[in-house]
Amino acid sequence: MTRRSLVLAGGGMRVAWQTGVVRALREHGLVFDHVDGTSGGIMTTGMVLSGQDPAEMGRRWSELNVRDFSSLLPLADYLKGPWALPALGDADGMVREVLPALGIDVAAIRSSPVAGTFNVADFVSKTCVAVPHTEIDLELMAAGMALPLFVPPLRRGPRVWTDAVWIKDANLTEALRRGADEVWLVWCIGNTPYWGDGPLEQYVHMIEMSAGGALFAELDAAAAAHRPFTLHVVAPRHPLPLDPELLTGRISADSLVAMGYRDAWEYLGSATPAGVPKDPSCTVMREPVRGVRFRERLRGEAAGVPLLLDVTVELPLPPAGTPSPGARLAGHVDHGPWGGRVLLADGRVESDGQGVDYVARVNLSGTWRELRAHRDLADAPGPDLWADAHEADFHADDGTSARLRLGLREAARTLTSLEPYGAHGFRDRAEALGELARVGLRRALTRQ
């Protein structure tokens, strides 16, 4: 019998994305004997070992106030001056607000029938310690996410506990030590050739180098020891938005969860029993074509029952004369007869030049159904304003149909959700928005 480990790497608050991945893996029928988390992946590990259903995990991220991650030190610490500060904030917000809001239950974790490990760095010995699920507590979990400069370490007895990301961001060695024949690595950290300027991007690059380098060293060590196992890696096609975008509302937890589900099914659709190569190519991502991302929520009724289509569209704006890679779609449908919230897989935008279709698949009780929301733009009055065509015909191949509407308030939210991606720095971001203003949203969509 195959023994599987689920290894959940870090990535800050972006690990909301992992919740969508976990849902897809569960729907695919995968069962894990061991779950391991590092840095932000500690939260996903805690939710899984608390016994939560993936749908509940998504709901909890949706309702979480991400600003609770930040909490201030006592005033006396700030009065010491910047050179004596232990960190910019403390872990109280994570311990008192975030982890409980995510439904992380220490008693349930400690009694979990699935083995788990939480990786925390012991600064005294400069080692990564895989804390067993039977010994974990909220303070130790928060310490495992205490990035230096931002959160002080946890001092407990002779040990000084902090985030293990600088040592490793995914503990493959622990998974193999526990007998894994198959490792499913869920990877959030970016891996492209892009090198950016500024302190934030370069701090992130340091994490990328440390995390990636440690992972590849572990793969080399396993090869040198002739330790056979199959490696599967679920990672986004493009680097995920950074934490400031979630904190400022430029991306939502709902969108990240939906992206994780989409990305996981993209991998599952092409995965082979042999997995992926155990070399640095396993986490490589592509730098996206510069474009603009936006979110739309369309509402209506199907047979008298409310139906909500919530989509996040990644709309590329390639240079003139360059073919578009096509707009990508992630999101969900809320509809009672479908069992509540169902996430979208294989989301895309199609166009015949006259209108656009949002197309995706949904898993309804184990059966895949295609849905399509069509918006006719040919007769829309006025210039390239998306609100000119504010209704869509929704059809799914289980017979569900509805007339959906983008209300005035939701149209305003769509406009405020416009956010450049694949753009770095103020000038690049401004140019992406300027290109959208020049081309117009309708034209940009209908040329996909």
ZALO-514727 format. One record per atom (N, C-alpha, C): residue in three letters; x, y, z. Coordinates in steps of 0.02 Angstrom, whole numbers, plus 50000, padded with zeros to 5 digits. Example, Ala and Ser with C-alpha at 12.3 -4.5 7.8 and 13.67 -1.06 7.14 Angstrom:
BEGIN
ALA506604971650390
ALA506154977550390
ALA506604983550390
SER506424988850354
SER506844994750357
SER506455000250394
% end
This chain:
BEGIN
MET500424994050000
MET500005000050000
MET500445006350000
THR500285011049957
THR500665017249952
THR500575021550015
ARG501145023850042
ARG501115028250099
ARG501255035350074
ARG500775039850086
ARG500825046650059
ARG500935051750114
SER501355056750098
SER501445062650140
SER501225068850101
LEU500865073150135
LEU500675079650107
LEU501125084850140
VAL501545087950100
VAL502035092750125
VAL501825099750104
LEU501655103850153
LEU501365110450141
LEU501905115750155
ALA502175118550103
ALA502715123550110
ALA502415130250132
GLY502855134850151
GLY502635141350173
GLY502485146050115
GLY502305152150134
GLY502135157150084
GLY501755162950113
GLY501795163850180
GLY501435169350212
GLY500685168250210
MET500325173850206
MET499595173450204
MET499345170650138
ARG499785170350089
ARG499595167550024
ARG499395160150029
VAL499535156950086
VAL499375149850092
VAL498615148650093
ALA498215153950093
ALA497495152950080
ALA497415148950015
TRP497875150049968
TRP497885146349905
TRP497895138849916
GLN498265136649969
GLN498325129449982
GLN497655126149999
THR497185130150027
THR496535127350045
THR496175124849982
GLY496225128549927
GLY495925126149865
GLY496275119949839
VAL496935119649848
VAL497305113749828
VAL497075107649867
VAL497025108349933
VAL496815102849976
VAL496115100349955
ARG495675104949937
ARG495005102849916
ARG495045098749852
ALA495455100749804
ALA495515096949742
ALA495825090049755
LEU496345089749797
LEU496655083349812
LEU496155078649846
ARG495745081349891
ARG495235077249925
ARG494725074649874
GLU494505079149829
GLU494015076949779
GLU494315071749732
HIS494965072049722
HIS495315067249679
HIS495385060449713
GLY495215060149777
GLY495235053749813
GLY495885052249848
LEU496325057149854
LEU496965055949887
LEU496895056049963
VAL497195051149995
VAL497195050650068
VAL497925050650091
PHE498065054450144
PHE498755055250167
PHE498845052250236
ASP499425049150245
ASP499605046150309
ASP499975051050354
HIS500245056350323
HIS500655061150360
HIS500575067950327
VAL500505073150368
VAL500445080050343
VAL500975084150378
ASP501355088050339
ASP501915091950366
ASP501855099150344
GLY501955103850390
GLY501905110950373
GLY502495114950396
THR502685119850356
THR503235124450372
THR503005131550361
SER503205136050404
SER503045143150398
SER502285143950388
GLY502055147550337
GLY501335148350327
GLY500965141850317
GLY501305136750292
GLY500995130150283
GLY500785127050349
ILE501035129650405
ILE500825127450471
ILE500075128450480
MET499805134050453
MET499095135350460
MET498675130050424
THR498865128550362
THR498495123450324
THR498545116650359
THR499145115050383
THR499235108750419
THR498795108450480
GLY498765113950518
GLY498345114250578
GLY497615113350562
MET497375116250507
MET496675115650487
MET496515108450467
VAL496965105450428
VAL496855098550405
VAL496835093750465
LEU497335094450510
LEU497375089850567
LEU496845091350620
SER496525097250616
SER495955098650660
SER495325095150636
GLY495375091850578
GLY494805088050552
GLY494325091950510
GLN494525097850486
GLN494065101950447
GLN493965099250377
ASP493355099850353
ASP493205098550283
ASP493485104350242
PRO493755103150181
PRO494035108550141
PRO493555114250128
ALA492905112750122
ALA492415118150112
ALA492405122750172
GLU492445119950232
GLU492465124050293
GLU493115128050296
MET493665125050274
MET494295128650273
MET494245134850229
GLY493925134050171
GLY493835139850127
GLY493395145050158
ARG492855142850191
ARG492395147650223
ARG492765151650277
ARG493185148250316
ARG493535151650370
ARG494025156850342
TRP494375155250287
TRP494815160150256
TRP494405166050229
SER493825164550202
SER493395169850174
SER493185174850228
GLU493055172350289
GLU492815176550343
GLU493375179550385
LEU493985177450373
LEU494545179750415
LEU494715187150401
ASN494825190950453
ASN495085197650447
ASN495845197150445
VAL496145197850386
VAL496865196750379
VAL497275201950417
ARG496965207450434
ARG497345212450473
ARG497495210050544
ASP497145204850565
ASP497285202050631
ASP497975198850635
PHE498285197550577
PHE498965194850578
PHE499445199850611
SER499285206250605
SER499735211350631
SER499505213550700
SER499945213350749
SER499805215950815
SER500435219450841
LEU500335224550882
LEU500885228750903
LEU501215226250967
LEU501855227850973
LEU502225226651034
LEU501995231451088
PRO502165230151151
PRO502035235251203
PRO502375241851186
LEU502065247351205
LEU502325253951188
LEU503045254851211
ALA503215252051268
ALA503895252851295
ALA504425250251246
ASP504255245051208
ASP504745242351160
ASP504895247351105
TYR504375251051082
TYR504485255951028
TYR504885261951053
LEU504815263451118
LEU505175269151146
LEU505925267951152
LYS506125261651145
LYS506845260051147
LYS507215262551085
GLY506835264051033
GLY507145266150971
GLY507205260450921
PRO507275262050856
PRO507255256850804
PRO507825251750810
TRP508405253650837
TRP508965249050839
TRP508895243950896
ALA508425245050941
ALA508335240350997
ALA507665236550992
LEU507295237650938
LEU506655234250930
LEU506755226750921
PRO506375222550957
PRO506425215350945
PRO506115213250878
ALA505635217350854
ALA505295216050790
ALA504815221750778
LEU504485221750721
LEU503995227050706
LEU503335225850742
GLY503185219550758
GLY502565217950794
GLY502675211750835
ASP502115208650858
ASP502185202550897
ASP501715197150870
ALA501695191450904
ALA501305185750881
ALA500615185350912
ASP500425190250953
ASP499785189850988
ASP499195189350941
GLY499215193050885
GLY498665192850837
GLY498575185850808
MET499125182450793
MET499085175650767
MET498805170850819
VAL499055171450881
VAL498855166650933
VAL498135167750955
ARG497945173950965
ARG497285175450994
ARG496735176150942
GLU496915178150881
GLU496395179550831
GLU496415174850772
VAL496985174650737
VAL497025171250673
VAL496935163650679
LEU497345160450720
LEU497315153250724
LEU496635150750749
PRO496335153850802
PRO495665151750821
PRO495135153050766
ALA495205158750731
ALA494715160250678
ALA494755155250621
LEU495355152450610
LEU495435147350558
LEU495215140450583
GLY494955140150644
GLY494695133850670
GLY495235128950691
ILE495825131450705
ILE496375127050724
ILE496295125150798
ASP496195118850811
ASP496005116050876
ASP496575111550900
VAL496945113750950
VAL497535110050973
VAL497335103150998
ALA496775102751035
ALA496565096251062
ALA496415091351005
ALA496075093850952
ALA495915089550895
ALA496555087550858
ILE497025092150852
ILE497655090550818
ILE498025085150856
ARG498065085850921
ARG498445080950961
ARG498145073950960
SER497495073550948
SER497165067050945
SER497035064650874
SER497325068250824
SER497205066550753
SER497455059550737
PRO497055055650700
PRO497285049050679
PRO497815049450624
VAL497865055350592
VAL498375056450541
VAL498985059550574
ALA499575056850562
ALA500185059550591
ALA500335066450561
GLY500585070850602
GLY500765077550577
GLY501395080050608
THR501735084650572
THR502325087950598
THR502305095250580
PHE502555099350627
PHE502575106650619
PHE503305108750626
ASN503575111750574
ASN504295113450573
ASN504415120350603
VAL504855120450654
VAL505035126650688
VAL505795126750694
ALA506095132550683
ALA506815133150689
ALA507015134350761
ASP507495130550785
ASP507805131850850
ASP508435135950837
PHE508405142350854
PHE508955146750838
PHE509585144850877
VAL509495142050936
VAL510075140350977
VAL510515135050942
SER510185129850916
SER510565124550881
SER510605125650806
LYS510245130750781
LYS510225132350709
LYS509965126350668
THR509455123050695
THR509165117150662
THR508425117950654
CYS508155114350607
CYS507435113950596
CYS507175107950636
VAL506705109150680
VAL506425103850722
VAL505715102250698
ALA505585095950682
ALA504915093850661
ALA504535091850724
VAL504115096450749
VAL503745095250810
VAL503155090650795
PRO503095084950828
PRO502525080450816
PRO501865083650834
HIS501335081450801
HIS500675084450813
HIS500445083350885
THR500705078250918
THR500515076850987
THR500825081651037
GLU501295085951014
GLU501645090451059
GLU501545097851041
ILE501135099250992
ILE501075106050967
ILE500615110251011
ASP500695116851010
ASP500235121551041
ASP500215127850999
LEU499745132351014
LEU499645138250972
LEU500265142750972
GLU500585143551030
GLU501175147951033
GLU501735145250990
LEU501825138750990
LEU502365135750950
LEU502195136150876
MET501555135450859
MET501355136250789
MET501495143350766
ALA501315148250807
ALA501445155250789
ALA502195156550783
ALA502595153450827
ALA503325154350822
ALA503585151650756
GLY503275146350730
GLY503475143650666
GLY503325148150608
MET502945153550621
MET502795158550568
MET503075165450586
ALA503525165650636
ALA503805171950661
ALA504415173950619
LEU504285177150563
LEU504835179350520
LEU505255184650556
PRO505915183750558
PRO506345188950587
PRO506215195750556
LEU506275200950596
LEU506125207950581
LEU505385209550593
PHE504945204850578
PHE504235206150583
PHE503935203750649
VAL504135197950674
VAL503865194950735
VAL504445192250776
PRO504465193650841
PRO505025191150882
PRO504965183550892
PRO505515180250909
PRO505485173050921
PRO505145171450986
LEU504975165150995
LEU504695162651057
LEU505265159851100
ARG505365162751158
ARG505885160351204
ARG505555155651254
ARG505745149451252
ARG505445144451296
ARG506005139951322
GLY506155140451387
GLY506705136651414
GLY507355138651382
PRO507775133851365
PRO508425135551333
PRO508365136951259
ARG507775136151230
ARG507695136651158
ARG507405143451137
VAL507575145451076
VAL507315151451045
VAL507005149350979
TRP506335149250977
TRP505975146450919
TRP505785151950870
THR505885150750806
THR505705155550754
THR505525151950689
ASP505365155850638
ASP505165153050573
ASP505745149050542
ALA505585143150518
ALA506105138750489
ALA506265140150416
VAL505935145250387
VAL505995146250315
VAL506715147350292
TRP507145150250336
TRP507835151550316
TRP508255145150317
ILE507995139850348
ILE508335133450348
ILE508035128850295
LYS507375128350296
LYS507005124750244
LYS506285126850246
ASP505955126650189
ASP505255128750184
ASP504795122850170
ALA505095116950165
ALA504705110750154
ALA505145105050177
ASN504885101050223
ASN505305095850254
ASN505205089050221
LEU505495088250162
LEU505455081850128
LEU505805076350167
THR506345078250201
THR506725073250239
THR506285070050292
GLU505875074050326
GLU505425071250377
GLU504915066550346
ALA504655068550288
ALA504165064150254
ALA504475057450237
LEU505095057650211
LEU505435051450193
LEU505615047450255
ARG505805050850308
ARG505975047350370
ARG505375043550397
ARG504785046150384
ARG504175042950407
ARG503915037750357
GLY504315036150307
GLY504145030650263
GLY503745032250202
ALA503725038550181
ALA503315040450123
ALA503585037250059
ASP503135034150022
ASP503285031749955
ASP503115037049903
GLU502655041549922
GLU502395046549876
GLU502335053049916
VAL502665058349892
VAL502645064849925
VAL502265069649879
TRP501755072849907
TRP501395078049871
TRP501595084749903
LEU502005088449866
LEU502255094849889
LEU501815100449862
VAL501555104549907
VAL501135110249888
VAL501565116449899
TRP501765119649844
TRP502295124749844
TRP502015131649827
CYS502135136549871
CYS501865143349861
CYS502395148449842
ILE503025147049858
ILE503555151949848
ILE503715152649774
GLY503815158849751
GLY503955160149681
GLY504615157049659
ASN504645155349595
ASN505265152649566
ASN505295154449492
THR505515160649479
THR505615162949410
THR506295166449407
PRO506545167949347
PRO507195171449342
PRO507155178849360
TYR506555181449371
TYR506475188649383
TYR506815190849447
TRP507205196249443
TRP507515199449502
TRP507265206549506
GLY506935208149562
GLY506635214749569
GLY507025219249615
ASP506885225749610
ASP507205230749653
ASP506755232249712
GLY507055235349762
GLY506685237349821
GLY506745232349878
PRO506665234649940
PRO506775230249998
PRO506285224450003
LEU505645225649986
LEU505155220249992
LEU505315214549943
GLU505405216349880
GLU505525211149830
GLU506175207449845
GLN506675210949869
GLN507315207649882
GLN507285203449946
TYR506885205349995
TYR506775201050053
TYR506435194550030
VAL505945195249985
VAL505605189349958
VAL506095185049918
HIS506545188249879
HIS507035184449841
HIS507495180449888
MET507675183349945
MET508085179649993
MET507725173350017
ILE507075174050030
ILE506685168250051
ILE506645163149994
GLU506555165649932
GLU506525161049875
GLU507165157049868
MET507735160449875
MET508375156949869
MET508475151949925
SER508315153949986
SER508405149450043
SER507945143450037
ALA507305144750023
ALA506805139350020
ALA506955134649962
GLY507075137449903
GLY507215133249845
GLY507865129449853
GLY508385132749878
GLY509025129449886
GLY508995123549934
ALA508625124449989
ALA508555119050038
ALA508165113150008
LEU507645114749971
LEU507245109449940
LEU507675105249892
PHE508045108749849
PHE508445105149799
PHE509015101149833
ALA509285103849888
ALA509785100149925
ALA509495093749955
GLU508875094049979
GLU508545088050006
GLU508435082849951
LEU508245085249892
LEU508145080549836
LEU508815077349817
ASP509355081249817
ASP510015078449801
ASP510215073349854
ALA510075074849917
ALA510265070249971
ALA509875063649966
ALA509245064049948
ALA508845057949939
ALA509115053749881
ALA509325057149828
ALA509605053549770
ALA510265050249789
ALA510685053949827
ALA511325051149847
ALA511245045149893
ALA510705045149932
ALA510575039549978
ALA510185033949943
HIS510045034849879
HIS509665029949840
HIS508995028449873
ARG508665033849896
ARG508015033249929
ARG507475034149876
PRO507135028949854
PRO506635029649802
PRO505975032449829
PHE505665036949792
PHE504995039349808
PHE504745043149747
THR504095044049744
THR503785047849690
THR503635054849715
LEU503805059849677
LEU503675066849696
LEU503155069949650
HIS502635072649680
HIS502145076749644
HIS502185083849672
VAL502175088749629
VAL502205095749652
VAL501615099549623
VAL501215102349668
VAL500675106849648
VAL500915113949663
ALA500975117949611
ALA501215124849617
ALA500825129149568
PRO500765135549581
PRO500425139949532
PRO500835140649468
ARG500495141949414
ARG500845142949350
ARG501275149249353
HIS501015154449387
HIS501375160749395
HIS501445162249470
PRO501935166049491
PRO502005167749562
PRO501365170849590
LEU501205169049651
LEU500605171649684
LEU500705178849707
PRO500165182649715
PRO500225189349743
PRO500545189149812
LEU500915194349829
LEU501245194649894
LEU500755196949948
ASP500955195950011
ASP500515197450067
ASP500235204550068
PRO500625209850050
PRO500335216550050
PRO499725217250006
GLU499685213249952
GLU499095213649909
GLU498475210849944
LEU498575205849987
LEU498015203250026
LEU497825208050081
LEU498325210950114
LEU498195215650169
LEU497835221950145
THR497995224150084
THR497685230350058
THR497055229050018
GLY496845222750012
GLY496225221149977
GLY496305220749902
ARG496925220749876
ARG497025220349803
ARG496935213249778
ILE496935208349822
ILE496735201549807
ILE496365199149869
SER495895194449860
SER495505191949916
SER495685184749932
ALA495545182749993
ALA495645175750012
ALA495215171249968
ASP494605173349952
ASP494165169449908
ASP494505168049841
SER494815173249813
SER495145172449749
SER495745167749754
LEU496125168249808
LEU496695163849817
LEU496485156549824
VAL495955155349863
VAL495695148549871
VAL495495145749803
ALA495125149849764
ALA494895147649698
ALA495485146349651
MET496015150549655
MET496605149449614
MET496945142849632
GLY496975141349696
GLY497285135049717
GLY496915129049690
TYR496255129349691
TYR495855123849664
TYR495975123149589
ARG495965128749553
ARG496095128649481
ARG496785125749466
ASP497295128149502
ASP497985126049489
ASP498075118649505
ALA497755116249559
ALA497815109249577
ALA497515104749523
TRP496925106549499
TRP496625102349447
TRP497015102749381
GLU497345108349370
GLU497775108749310
GLU498335103649315
TYR498635103049375
TYR499155097949383
TYR498865090849381
LEU498315089749416
LEU498025083049419
LEU497815080649350
GLY497615085349307
GLY497395083449240
GLY497955080849197
SER498575082449214
SER499145080249173
SER499635075949212
ALA499505074649276
ALA499965070849317
ALA500035063649293
THR500625060949300
THR500755053949283
THR500965050249346
PRO500915043549347
PRO501125039749406
PRO501855040949425
ALA502265042949376
ALA502975044049390
ALA503105050649424
GLY502605055149428
GLY502695061549460
GLY503115066349418
VAL503505070549452
VAL503915075549418
VAL504655074149432
PRO505105077049391
PRO505825076149403
PRO506025078849471
LYS506485075449504
LYS506715077649570
LYS507325082149561
ASP507215087849531
ASP507755092649518
ASP507465099749520
PRO507875104949512
PRO507615111849519
PRO507055113649472
SER506915109649421
SER506365111249376
SER505685110049408
CYS505675106449464
CYS505025104249491
CYS504595109849517
THR504885115649535
THR504485121249560
THR504515127349514
VAL504795126549454
VAL504875132249409
VAL504195135049389
MET504135141649390
MET503535145149369
MET503705149849311
ARG503185152449279
ARG503285157049223
ARG503115164149245
GLU503515168849225
GLU503325175849235
GLU502745177449188
PRO502195179949214
PRO501615181049170
PRO501695187049124
VAL501345186849068
VAL501285192849026
VAL500935198249068
ARG501165204249063
ARG500865209649102
ARG500125210349085
GLY499715211049137
GLY499005211649126
GLY498655214649186
VAL498005213849187
VAL497585216649240
VAL497125211149266
ARG497055210749331
ARG496615205949363
ARG496015209749392
PHE495415206749387
PHE494825209749417
PHE494345204249441
ARG493885206249484
ARG493405201449513
ARG492695203749497
GLU492285199049478
GLU491575200549464
GLU491125195749503
ARG490575198349528
ARG490065194249561
ARG489395195649529
LEU489135190549495
LEU488495191149459
LEU487975186949496
ARG487375189749505
ARG486855186449544
ARG486225185449503
GLY485865180149519
GLY485225178749488
GLY484875173049523
GLU484395170049489
GLU484035164349517
GLU483965158949466
ALA484035152749488
ALA483935146849446
ALA483355142949476
ALA482795142649440
ALA482195139349465
ALA481985142149533
GLY482055148649541
GLY481835151949602
GLY482335151649659
VAL482915148649649
VAL483425148049701
VAL484005152649685
PRO484235156649733
PRO484785161349719
PRO485405157749693
LEU485745160949645
LEU486365158349617
LEU486855164149610
LEU487455163249635
LEU487985168249631
LEU488575165349593
LEU488805168949543
LEU489415167249507
LEU489935172449525
ASP490475170249558
ASP491005174649581
ASP491635172649545
VAL491905176949502
VAL492495175249462
VAL493045180449470
THR493655178049468
THR494245182349464
THR494565181049397
VAL494625186249357
VAL494875185649288
VAL495575188649285
GLU496045184849257
GLU496715187249244
GLU496765188649169
LEU496765195049152
LEU496715197349083
LEU497385199849058
PRO497735195949016
PRO498385198148991
PRO498315203948941
LEU498805208448942
LEU498825214048895
LEU499505213948860
PRO499585209248813
PRO500235208648780
PRO500385214548735
PRO501025215748719
PRO501195221248673
PRO500855220348605
ALA500755225748571
ALA500435225648505
ALA500805220848459
GLY500415216748423
GLY500705211948376
GLY500915205448408
THR500835204848474
THR501005198748510
THR500375194948527
PRO500335188448513
PRO499725184748529
PRO499625184248604
SER498985184348624
SER498825183848695
SER498845176548717
PRO499105175248778
PRO499085168348803
PRO498385166248826
GLY497905170948825
GLY497225169348844
GLY497095171148916
ALA496495173748929
ALA496305175648997
ALA496145169449037
ARG496345169449100
ARG496215163949146
ARG495685165949196
LEU495335160949221
LEU494755162049263
LEU494805157549324
ALA494655160149383
ALA494575156249443
ALA493965158949479
GLY493665154849522
GLY493085157349559
GLY492665151849587
HIS492035153649601
HIS491575148749630
HIS490855150449612
VAL490415145649622
VAL489695146549616
VAL489385144849683
ASP488965149149709
ASP488565147749769
ASP487855146249746
HIS487625140049758
HIS486955138049736
HIS486735132249780
GLY486195133149817
GLY485955128149864
GLY485895121149836
PRO485545120149779
PRO485475113449752
PRO486135110049733
TRP486665113949726
TRP487325111149711
TRP487715109749775
GLY487395110549833
GLY487725109149896
GLY488095115049925
GLY487925121049902
GLY488275127049927
GLY488805129349879
ARG489385130949905
ARG489925133749863
ARG490305128249828
VAL490345128649762
VAL490765124149722
VAL491275128449685
LEU491885126049682
LEU492435129749650
LEU492495127949576
LEU492785132449538
LEU492855131649466
LEU493535128749447
ALA493525124049401
ALA494135121249373
ALA494155122849298
ASP494755123049270
ASP494845124249198
ASP494495130549175
GLY494535135849216
GLY494195142049199
GLY494545145949144
ARG494165148649098
ARG494455152349042
ARG493935157249014
VAL494165161848972
VAL493725166548938
VAL493755165048863
GLU493185164248833
GLU493145163048761
GLU492755168748729
SER492915170248667
SER492575175748632
SER492535174348558
ASP491975176548528
ASP491905176248455
ASP491975183148425
GLY492205187848465
GLY492275194748441
GLY491665198948453
GLN491095195648466
GLN490465199248479
GLN490265199148552
GLY490475193948587
GLY490315193348657
GLY490855189148691
VAL490765188048755
VAL491245184048792
VAL490875178748831
ASP491225173148842
ASP490965167748883
ASP491455166148938
TYR491205165848999
TYR491585163049054
TYR491435155549055
VAL491945151449047
VAL491845144249041
VAL492255140749095
ALA491965135649126
ALA492325131949178
ALA491975125249189
ARG492285121049232
ARG491985114849253
ARG491875115049328
VAL491345111649351
VAL491215110949423
VAL491105103549438
ASN491315101549496
ASN491245094649518
ASN490615094149562
LEU490095091149536
LEU489465090449572
LEU489375083149592
SER489495081749656
SER489415075049683
SER489805069849643
GLY490415071749623
GLY490845067049588
GLY490775067049513
THR490305070949486
THR490215071449414
THR490405078449390
TRP490825078749339
TRP491035085249313
TRP490505087949265
ARG490335094249275
ARG489855097749233
ARG490175104149207
GLU490025105849144
GLU490275112149116
GLU489765117549126
LEU490005123549142
LEU489565129249146
LEU489825134749100
ARG489375138949080
ARG489545144449034
ARG489105150449050
ALA489415156149058
ALA489045162449068
ALA489205166949009
HIS488705168348968
HIS488815172048906
HIS488565179248913
ARG488985183848890
ARG488795190948890
ARG488875193548819
ASP488325195948791
ASP488335198648723
ASP488545205948724
LEU489105207348692
LEU489365214248692
LEU489245217948627
ALA488975214448578
ALA488915217448511
ALA488475223748512
ASP487935223548550
ASP487455229148549
ASP487505233448611
ALA488035232448651
ALA488095236448712
ALA488205243748693
PRO487805248348721
PRO487885255448704
PRO488495258448736
GLY488695264248710
GLY489225268048742
GLY489915265248726
PRO490415268048758
PRO491115266048746
PRO491265259448782
ASP491905258148792
ASP492125251748820
ASP492025251448895
LEU491415252148917
LEU491265251648988
LEU490945244849001
TRP491225241049048
TRP490965234349061
TRP490255234549085
ALA490065239949120
ALA489385240449146
ALA488875241049090
ASP489095242549028
ASP488625242948972
ASP488295236248958
ALA488625230848975
ALA488345224148964
ALA488355220649031
HIS487865222149072
HIS487885220149142
HIS487485213749156
GLU487245210449104
GLU486875204249114
GLU487215198549076
ALA487115192449102
ALA487425186549072
ALA486935180749076
ASP486935176649024
ASP486545170449023
ASP486975164749049
PHE486755161749103
PHE487135156349137
PHE486805149649120
HIS487215144849099
HIS486965138149085
HIS487485133049109
ALA487245127649140
ALA487675122049157
ALA487365115849126
ASP487785110849111
ASP487515105149075
ASP487165099949119
ASP486995101949181
ASP486525097949220
ASP485825100749214
GLY485735105849170
GLY485085108949159
GLY484975115349197
THR485435117349241
THR485355123549278
THR485465129549232
SER485015134349236
SER485085140449196
SER484825146349236
ALA485105152249221
ALA484905158249257
ALA485105164349216
ARG484745169649228
ARG484935176149201
ARG485285179949258
LEU485925181149249
LEU486325184349302
LEU486415191749287
ARG486485195449341
ARG486545202649333
ARG487125205249376
LEU487505209849347
LEU488025213349384
LEU487715219849408
GLY487525220149472
GLY487195226049499
GLY487655232049502
LEU487365237849515
LEU487755244049516
LEU488305243749569
ARG488135241349628
ARG488645240949681
ARG489195236049661
GLU489015230349632
GLU489515225449612
GLU489935228049554
ALA489625231849509
ALA490005234849454
ALA490535239649481
ALA490345243449533
ALA490835247949564
ALA491395244049596
ARG491215238449628
ARG491725234249659
ARG492195231149607
THR491915229549549
THR492335226849495
THR492845232049474
LEU492635238249466
LEU493095243549446
LEU493635244649498
THR493455244449562
THR493955245449614
THR494405239449623
SER494195233649597
SER494615227649603
SER495145227149549
LEU495125231549498
LEU495625231349445
LEU496325232049474
GLU496745227149460
GLU497405226849490
GLU497905224049439
PRO498455227649425
PRO498955225049380
PRO499285218749408
TYR499475214249364
TYR499885208549384
TYR500425207649331
GLY500955204149349
GLY501525203649304
GLY501855210349293
ALA501705215149338
ALA501975221849334
ALA502375223149398
HIS502955226249391
HIS503385227349449
HIS503575234749453
GLY503415237649510
GLY503565244649519
GLY502995249149497
PHE503015255349521
PHE502465260049508
PHE502365261449434
ARG502925262549398
ARG502865264249327
ARG502575258449287
ASP502805252349300
ASP502555246549264
ASP501815245449277
ARG501615246449340
ARG500905245549358
ARG500475250949324
ALA500725257049324
ALA500355262549292
ALA500285261249217
GLU500815258549186
GLU500775257149114
GLU500265251649099
ALA500205246749143
ALA499715241449133
ALA499005244249135
LEU498865248549184
LEU498205251649189
LEU498095256449131
GLY498625259949110
GLY498565264349052
GLY498405260548988
GLU498705254748980
GLU498565250548921
GLU497835248248922
LEU497585246448981
LEU496885244448985
LEU496425250248968
ALA496585256248992
ALA496175262148977
ALA496195263648902
ARG496765262548870
ARG496825263948799
ARG496425258948757
VAL496495252548774
VAL496165247248735
VAL495435246748753
GLY495275247448817
GLY494595246548839
GLY494475239348861
LEU494095238448914
LEU493985231848943
LEU493615227248894
ARG493115229948860
ARG492735225848813
ARG493175223148757
ARG493575227548728
ARG494015225348673
ARG494545220448697
ALA494815221848757
ALA495335217348784
ALA495055210348794
LEU494435209948818
LEU494125203348829
LEU493945199848764
THR493685203648717
THR493455200348655
THR494025198448607
ARG494635200548623
ARG495195198348581
ARG495555192348611
GLN495285189648666
GLN495605183748696
GLN495495177548652
% end
